[in-house]
């Protein structure tokens, strides 16, 4: 009997547009995207146990960005929710701009 196992299979969840910003790499004005990447242990090619989980904030054009840690993940998830409301027409541009300007999410970022 053979048991086939492996590791390194990755799954990605794209939360969508998160924050309007200018990319430090390609200089485009874009909505950065919040991405969650999980790496799995597999058994018979079926993902069984995730052993690594990371969140990234990436440029939508060049896909460069940085990894998020700790409380930053939750803050950017909230910003993603607000941006989704704005883009779907549920919030005025003035309300959205006030929220983005007041959020101070980028003060410590390396973007």
Secondary structure, DSSP 8 states (H G I E B T S, - for coil): ----EEEEEEEEEEEEEEEEEE-TTT--EEEEEEEEEEEEEEETTEEEEEEEEEEEEE-TTT--EEEE-THHHHHHHHHHHHHHHHHTTSS-HHHHHHHHHHH-TTTT---
